[in-house]
Amino acid sequence: METGAIPFADYVRARSDGLLRLAWLITRDWEDARDAVQDAFTALYPRWSRLPDGARLEAYVHRSVVNACLAVLRRRHADPVADVSTLREAPTVPDSAPALVESDALARLCGRLPALQRTAVVLRFYQDLSFAQIADAMGCRESTARSRVHRAVTALRSRLEEDGTHE
């Protein structure tokens, strides 16, 4: 099955790692992230030949993965703080020690955000999506997406100041 010139198997091979990292940032659990990406691809496969091409395909796939992540979180019935041992598995880039300490603190704080706020922050700052794209990916109005990002950033700033990890 193909959408335009992109065979499904080639797309899965090319995009799985990036989508898995996105799902991990939302679910904060590697097994849940794998399940969410697999669920999304399983749902996409039968419709692959009818999906749009290019940027619209990327947006559609992102929305499918976000929806699958939120479904996994709903099934979990709770949104616990990420286990410290799993944070070491987080994708990282080479960085100086002070920046790593701050990144680690921020990752821990993001793990404490409600699922919808964390999802909005991940889409905004990790995926670099616009508020309109976030709204589309999360199936909400743009004003709701803005509100979720704003509330999450406010909560993160407040917690950073309380912990004394940010000046």
Accessible surface in RSA format (square Angstrom, percent):
REM  Atomic radii and reference values for relative SASA: ProtOr
REM  Chains: A
REM  Algorithm: Lee & Richards
REM  Probe-radius: 1.40
REM  Slices: 20
REM RES _ NUM      All-atoms   Total-Side   Main-Chain    Non-polar    All polar
REM                ABS   REL    ABS   REL    ABS   REL    ABS   REL    ABS   REL
RES MET A   1   113.32  58.7  64.40  42.6  48.93 116.5  74.70  63.5  38.62  51.2
RES GLU A   2    88.68  50.9  79.93  60.5   8.74  20.8  21.57  41.7  67.11  54.8
RES THR A   3     0.83   0.6   0.60   0.6   0.23   0.5   0.21   0.3   0.62   0.9
RES GLY A   4    52.16  64.3   0.00   N/A  52.16  64.3  25.29  69.4  26.88  60.2
RES ALA A   5    93.28  85.8  66.12 102.0  27.17  61.8  71.07 100.1  22.21  58.8
RES ILE A   6    61.93  35.2  60.80  45.3   1.13   2.7  61.93  44.6   0.00   0.0
RES PRO A   7    47.10  34.3  47.10  42.9   0.00   0.0  47.10  38.9   0.00   0.0
RES PHE A   8    29.36  14.7  28.42  17.6   0.94   2.4  28.42  17.2   0.94   2.7
RES ALA A   9    52.38  48.2  46.08  71.1   6.31  14.3  49.55  69.8   2.83   7.5
RES ASP A  10    65.58  45.9  61.19  60.9   4.39  10.4  22.07  51.9  43.51  43.4
RES TYR A  11     9.53   4.4   7.50   4.3   2.03   5.3   9.52   7.2   0.00   0.0
RES VAL A  12    37.54  24.7  37.54  34.0   0.00   0.0  37.54  32.6   0.00   0.0
RES ARG A  13   170.32  71.5 142.11  72.4  28.22  67.2  78.27 107.0  92.05  55.8
RES ALA A  14    81.22  74.7  44.24  68.3  36.98  84.1  55.51  78.2  25.71  68.1
RES ARG A  15    64.97  27.3  64.77  33.0   0.20   0.5  23.40  32.0  41.57  25.2
RES SER A  16    31.64  26.7  31.40  41.9   0.24   0.6  27.05  57.6   4.59   6.4
RES ASP A  17    96.87  67.9  95.12  94.7   1.75   4.1  19.59  46.1  77.28  77.1
RES GLY A  18    17.82  22.0   0.00   N/A  17.82  22.0  12.44  34.1   5.38  12.0
RES LEU A  19     1.09   0.6   1.09   0.8   0.00   0.0   1.09   0.8   0.00   0.0
RES LEU A  20    38.05  21.2  38.05  27.2   0.00   0.0  38.05  26.7   0.00   0.0
RES ARG A  21    88.19  37.0  88.19  45.0   0.00   0.0  16.17  22.1  72.02  43.7
RES LEU A  22     0.70   0.4   0.70   0.5   0.00   0.0   0.70   0.5   0.00   0.0
RES ALA A  23     0.00   0.0   0.00   0.0   0.00   0.0   0.00   0.0   0.00   0.0
RES TRP A  24     1.43   0.6   1.43   0.7   0.00   0.0   1.43   0.8   0.00   0.0
RES LEU A  25    29.56  16.5  29.38  21.0   0.18   0.5  29.38  20.6   0.18   0.5
RES ILE A  26     0.00   0.0   0.00   0.0   0.00   0.0   0.00   0.0   0.00   0.0
RES THR A  27     0.18   0.1   0.00   0.0   0.18   0.4   0.00   0.0   0.18   0.3
RES ARG A  28    10.87   4.6   6.44   3.3   4.43  10.5   2.96   4.0   7.91   4.8
RES ASP A  29    47.89  33.5  47.89  47.7   0.00   0.0   6.81  16.0  41.09  41.0
RES TRP A  30    33.05  13.3  31.22  15.1   1.83   4.3  31.15  16.6   1.90   3.1
RES GLU A  31   110.76  63.6 110.38  83.5   0.38   0.9  54.66 105.7  56.10  45.8
RES ASP A  32    28.48  19.9  28.48  28.3   0.00   0.0   0.02   0.0  28.46  28.4
RES ALA A  33     0.00   0.0   0.00   0.0   0.00   0.0   0.00   0.0   0.00   0.0
RES ARG A  34   108.10  45.4 103.20  52.6   4.91  11.7  46.35  63.3  61.75  37.4
RES ASP A  35    65.85  46.1  64.92  64.6   0.93   2.2   9.17  21.6  56.68  56.5
RES ALA A  36     0.00   0.0   0.00   0.0   0.00   0.0   0.00   0.0   0.00   0.0
RES VAL A  37    11.36   7.5  11.36  10.3   0.00   0.0  11.36   9.9   0.00   0.0
RES GLN A  38   118.20  66.1 113.25  82.8   4.96  11.8  30.88  65.7  87.33  66.2
RES ASP A  39    61.63  43.2  54.93  54.7   6.70  15.9  20.04  47.2  41.59  41.5
RES ALA A  40     3.36   3.1   0.12   0.2   3.24   7.4   3.36   4.7   0.00   0.0
RES PHE A  41    17.58   8.8  17.06  10.6   0.52   1.4  17.29  10.5   0.29   0.8
RES THR A  42    92.26  65.6  81.29  82.4  10.97  26.2  71.82  96.5  20.44  30.9
RES ALA A  43    48.52  44.6  38.77  59.8   9.75  22.2  47.98  67.6   0.54   1.4
RES LEU A  44     0.05   0.0   0.05   0.0   0.00   0.0   0.05   0.0   0.00   0.0
RES TYR A  45   103.24  48.2 103.24  58.7   0.00   0.0  66.98  50.3  36.26  44.7
RES PRO A  46    72.98  53.2  65.48  59.7   7.50  27.3  68.10  56.2   4.88  30.3
RES ARG A  47    83.07  34.9  83.07  42.3   0.00   0.0  39.00  53.3  44.07  26.7
RES TRP A  48     0.00   0.0   0.00   0.0   0.00   0.0   0.00   0.0   0.00   0.0
RES SER A  49    62.30  52.6  38.99  52.0  23.31  53.7  25.62  54.6  36.68  51.4
RES ARG A  50   171.44  72.0 137.27  70.0  34.17  81.4  76.34 104.3  95.10  57.6
RES LEU A  51    17.95  10.0   8.32   6.0   9.63  24.2   8.50   6.0   9.44  25.4
RES PRO A  52    35.65  26.0  22.55  20.6  13.10  47.6  35.51  29.3   0.14   0.9
RES ASP A  53    82.39  57.7  68.54  68.2  13.85  32.8  32.99  77.6  49.40  49.3
RES GLY A  54    45.46  56.1   0.00   N/A  45.46  56.1  41.97 115.2   3.48   7.8
RES ALA A  55    86.37  79.4  67.61 104.3  18.76  42.7  72.64 102.3  13.72  36.3
RES ARG A  56   174.72  73.4 169.22  86.3   5.51  13.1  66.24  90.5 108.49  65.7
RES LEU A  57     1.58   0.9   1.58   1.1   0.00   0.0   1.58   1.1   0.00   0.0
RES GLU A  58    52.86  30.3  52.86  40.0   0.00   0.0  39.25  75.9  13.61  11.1
RES ALA A  59    42.73  39.3  34.42  53.1   8.31  18.9  41.30  58.2   1.43   3.8
RES TYR A  60    79.22  37.0  73.91  42.1   5.31  13.8  57.78  43.4  21.43  26.4
RES VAL A  61     0.39   0.3   0.39   0.4   0.00   0.0   0.39   0.3   0.00   0.0
RES HIS A  62    16.88   9.2  16.88  11.7   0.00   0.0  12.88  13.3   3.99   4.6
RES ARG A  63    82.52  34.6  82.52  42.1   0.00   0.0  20.25  27.7  62.27  37.7
RES SER A  64    21.03  17.8  13.26  17.7   7.77  17.9  10.08  21.5  10.95  15.3
RES VAL A  65     0.26   0.2   0.26   0.2   0.00   0.0   0.26   0.2   0.00   0.0
RES VAL A  66     0.00   0.0   0.00   0.0   0.00   0.0   0.00   0.0   0.00   0.0
RES ASN A  67    64.06  44.2  61.15  59.1   2.91   7.0  25.04  60.3  39.02  37.7
RES ALA A  68    12.65  11.6   4.79   7.4   7.86  17.9  11.80  16.6   0.85   2.2
RES CYS A  69     0.00   0.0   0.00   0.0   0.00   0.0   0.00   0.0   0.00   0.0
RES LEU A  70    14.88   8.3  14.34  10.3   0.54   1.4  14.39  10.1   0.49   1.3
RES ALA A  71    28.75  26.4  27.60  42.6   1.15   2.6  28.23  39.8   0.52   1.4
RES VAL A  72     7.51   4.9   6.43   5.8   1.09   2.6   6.43   5.6   1.09   2.9
RES LEU A  73    11.98   6.7   6.09   4.4   5.88  14.8   6.48   4.6   5.49  14.8
RES ARG A  74   159.07  66.8 143.77  73.3  15.30  36.4  81.28 111.1  77.79  47.1
RES ARG A  75   139.70  58.7 123.11  62.8  16.60  39.5  76.13 104.1  63.57  38.5
RES ARG A  76    64.54  27.1  39.30  20.0  25.24  60.1  41.82  57.2  22.72  13.8
RES HIS A  77   168.01  91.8 131.35  91.3  36.66  93.8  96.61  99.6  71.39  83.1
RES ALA A  78    61.08  56.2  46.66  72.0  14.42  32.8  59.64  84.0   1.44   3.8
RES ASP A  79    55.12  38.6  27.51  27.4  27.61  65.3  26.01  61.2  29.11  29.0
RES PRO A  80    73.57  53.6  60.43  55.1  13.14  47.8  71.77  59.3   1.80  11.2
RES VAL A  81    89.82  59.1  73.73  66.8  16.09  38.8  73.73  64.1  16.09  43.6
RES ALA A  82    11.07  10.2   1.23   1.9   9.84  22.4   6.36   9.0   4.72  12.5
RES ASP A  83    87.47  61.3  75.26  74.9  12.22  28.9  32.69  76.9  54.79  54.6
RES VAL A  84    77.62  51.1  76.63  69.4   1.00   2.4  76.63  66.6   1.00   2.7
RES SER A  85    53.46  45.2  46.50  62.1   6.96  16.0  35.05  74.6  18.41  25.8
RES THR A  86    24.48  17.4  24.41  24.7   0.07   0.2  24.42  32.8   0.05   0.1
RES LEU A  87    15.51   8.6   6.26   4.5   9.24  23.2   6.53   4.6   8.98  24.2
RES ARG A  88   191.36  80.3 157.57  80.3  33.79  80.5  79.35 108.5 112.01  67.9
RES GLU A  89    96.43  55.4  76.05  57.5  20.38  48.5  39.41  76.2  57.02  46.6
RES ALA A  90    19.39  17.8  13.29  20.5   6.10  13.9  13.29  18.7   6.10  16.2
RES PRO A  91    56.03  40.8  25.10  22.9  30.92 112.4  36.69  30.3  19.33 120.2
RES THR A  92   106.92  76.0  71.94  72.9  34.98  83.4  46.63  62.6  60.30  91.2
RES VAL A  93   111.94  73.7 106.25  96.2   5.69  13.7 107.87  93.7   4.07  11.0
RES PRO A  94   137.95 100.5 107.28  97.8  30.67 111.5 119.46  98.6  18.49 114.9
RES ASP A  95    70.35  49.3  39.66  39.5  30.69  72.6  11.92  28.1  58.43  58.3
RES SER A  96    69.41  58.7  54.71  73.0  14.70  33.9  50.49 107.5  18.93  26.5
RES ALA A  97    70.02  64.4  61.04  94.2   8.98  20.4  63.37  89.2   6.65  17.6
RES PRO A  98   100.95  73.6  88.78  80.9  12.17  44.2  95.41  78.8   5.54  34.4
RES ALA A  99    35.51  32.6  26.95  41.6   8.56  19.5  34.03  47.9   1.48   3.9
RES LEU A 100    78.49  43.7  75.76  54.2   2.73   6.9  76.09  53.4   2.40   6.5
RES VAL A 101   104.50  68.8  99.50  90.1   5.00  12.1 103.24  89.7   1.26   3.4
RES GLU A 102    82.24  47.2  79.98  60.5   2.27   5.4  15.14  29.3  67.10  54.8
RES SER A 103    59.02  49.9  50.36  67.2   8.66  19.9  30.42  64.8  28.60  40.1
RES ASP A 104    58.72  41.1  52.74  52.5   5.98  14.1  23.69  55.7  35.03  34.9
RES ALA A 105    18.76  17.3  14.37  22.2   4.40  10.0  18.65  26.3   0.11   0.3
RES LEU A 106    69.91  38.9  69.91  50.0   0.00   0.0  69.91  49.1   0.00   0.0
RES ALA A 107    29.74  27.3  22.98  35.5   6.77  15.4  28.22  39.7   1.52   4.0
RES ARG A 108    85.24  35.8  83.59  42.6   1.65   3.9  40.97  56.0  44.27  26.8
RES LEU A 109     5.18   2.9   5.18   3.7   0.00   0.0   5.18   3.6   0.00   0.0
RES CYS A 110    18.65  14.1  18.65  20.8   0.00   0.0   4.57  11.6  14.09  15.2
RES GLY A 111     0.71   0.9   0.00   N/A   0.71   0.9   0.14   0.4   0.57   1.3
RES ARG A 112   109.92  46.2  88.94  45.3  20.98  50.0  21.27  29.1  88.65  53.7
RES LEU A 113     2.15   1.2   0.41   0.3   1.73   4.4   0.43   0.3   1.72   4.6
RES PRO A 114    73.06  53.2  64.80  59.1   8.26  30.0  73.04  60.3   0.02   0.1
RES ALA A 115    20.09  18.5  16.44  25.4   3.65   8.3  16.44  23.2   3.65   9.7
RES LEU A 116    74.60  41.5  73.73  52.7   0.87   2.2  73.73  51.8   0.87   2.4
RES GLN A 117    33.04  18.5  33.04  24.1   0.00   0.0   5.04  10.7  28.00  21.2
RES ARG A 118     0.81   0.3   0.81   0.4   0.00   0.0   0.53   0.7   0.28   0.2
RES THR A 119     0.00   0.0   0.00   0.0   0.00   0.0   0.00   0.0   0.00   0.0
RES ALA A 120     0.00   0.0   0.00   0.0   0.00   0.0   0.00   0.0   0.00   0.0
RES VAL A 121    12.20   8.0  12.13  11.0   0.07   0.2  12.13  10.5   0.07   0.2
RES VAL A 122    10.94   7.2   8.79   8.0   2.16   5.2  10.94   9.5   0.00   0.0
RES LEU A 123     0.00   0.0   0.00   0.0   0.00   0.0   0.00   0.0   0.00   0.0
RES ARG A 124    71.15  29.9  68.80  35.1   2.35   5.6   2.15   2.9  69.00  41.8
RES PHE A 125   129.42  64.7  98.98  61.3  30.44  79.2 101.95  61.8  27.47  78.6
RES TYR A 126    96.21  44.9  68.69  39.1  27.52  71.6  62.49  47.0  33.72  41.6
RES GLN A 127    44.66  25.0  27.38  20.0  17.27  41.1   3.04   6.5  41.61  31.6
RES ASP A 128   119.83  83.9 101.68 101.2  18.14  42.9  25.91  61.0  93.92  93.7
RES LEU A 129    26.33  14.7  26.23  18.8   0.10   0.3  26.33  18.5   0.00   0.0
RES SER A 130    48.62  41.1  44.58  59.5   4.04   9.3  42.05  89.5   6.56   9.2
RES PHE A 131    35.76  17.9  33.86  21.0   1.90   4.9  33.86  20.5   1.90   5.4
RES ALA A 132    54.12  49.8  46.61  71.9   7.51  17.1  48.54  68.4   5.58  14.8
RES GLN A 133    92.22  51.6  87.04  63.6   5.18  12.3  29.54  62.9  62.68  47.5
RES ILE A 134     0.00   0.0   0.00   0.0   0.00   0.0   0.00   0.0   0.00   0.0
RES ALA A 135     7.07   6.5   6.81  10.5   0.27   0.6   6.84   9.6   0.23   0.6
RES ASP A 136    71.57  50.1  64.05  63.7   7.52  17.8  24.25  57.1  47.32  47.2
RES ALA A 137     3.49   3.2   3.06   4.7   0.44   1.0   3.49   4.9   0.00   0.0
RES MET A 138    16.79   8.7   0.04   0.0  16.75  39.9   0.04   0.0  16.75  22.2
RES GLY A 139    44.98  55.5   0.00   N/A  44.98  55.5  11.77  32.3  33.21  74.4
RES CYS A 140    33.82  25.6  10.55  11.8  23.27  54.7  21.81  55.3  12.01  12.9
RES ARG A 141   175.92  73.9 169.10  86.2   6.82  16.2  78.51 107.3  97.40  59.0
RES GLU A 142    72.30  41.5  65.74  49.7   6.56  15.6  23.16  44.8  49.14  40.1
RES SER A 143    63.13  53.3  53.27  71.1   9.87  22.7  50.56 107.7  12.58  17.6
RES THR A 144    40.31  28.7  36.27  36.8   4.04   9.6  24.37  32.7  15.94  24.1
RES ALA A 145     0.00   0.0   0.00   0.0   0.00   0.0   0.00   0.0   0.00   0.0
RES ARG A 146   118.05  49.6 115.82  59.0   2.23   5.3  41.64  56.9  76.41  46.3
RES SER A 147    36.21  30.6  29.09  38.8   7.12  16.4  28.90  61.5   7.31  10.2
RES ARG A 148    47.23  19.8  47.19  24.1   0.04   0.1   9.77  13.3  37.47  22.7
RES VAL A 149     7.77   5.1   7.77   7.0   0.00   0.0   7.77   6.7   0.00   0.0
RES HIS A 150   124.60  68.1 119.87  83.3   4.73  12.1  77.94  80.3  46.66  54.3
RES ARG A 151   146.73  61.6 141.52  72.1   5.21  12.4  33.82  46.2 112.91  68.4
RES ALA A 152     0.00   0.0   0.00   0.0   0.00   0.0   0.00   0.0   0.00   0.0
RES VAL A 153    30.41  20.0  30.34  27.5   0.07   0.2  30.41  26.4   0.00   0.0
RES THR A 154    68.40  48.6  66.10  67.0   2.30   5.5  62.00  83.3   6.39   9.7
RES ALA A 155    26.99  24.8  19.57  30.2   7.42  16.9  26.70  37.6   0.28   0.7
RES LEU A 156    12.17   6.8  12.17   8.7   0.00   0.0  12.17   8.5   0.00   0.0
RES ARG A 157   151.51  63.6 150.19  76.6   1.32   3.1  47.62  65.1 103.89  63.0
RES SER A 158    48.08  40.6  42.76  57.1   5.32  12.3  25.02  53.3  23.05  32.3
RES ARG A 159    58.10  24.4  58.03  29.6   0.06   0.2   7.57  10.3  50.53  30.6
RES LEU A 160    14.03   7.8  14.03  10.0   0.00   0.0  14.03   9.9   0.00   0.0
RES GLU A 161   117.80  67.6  98.72  74.7  19.08  45.4  29.81  57.7  87.99  71.8
RES GLU A 162   134.28  77.1  94.44  71.4  39.85  94.9  46.15  89.3  88.13  72.0
RES ASP A 163    83.08  58.2  50.80  50.6  32.27  76.3  18.34  43.2  64.74  64.6
RES GLY A 164    62.62  77.2   0.00   N/A  62.62  77.2  30.59  83.9  32.03  71.7
RES THR A 165    61.83  44.0  37.94  38.5  23.89  56.9  45.93  61.7  15.90  24.0
RES HIS A 166    82.26  45.0  70.90  49.3  11.36  29.1  39.19  40.4  43.06  50.1
RES GLU A 167   202.71 116.4 143.62 108.7  59.09 140.7  89.93 173.9 112.78  92.1
END  Absolute sums over single chains surface
CHAIN  1 A     9381.9       7846.7       1535.2       5298.3       4083.6
END  Absolute sums over all chains
TOTAL          9381.9       7846.7       1535.2       5298.3       4083.6
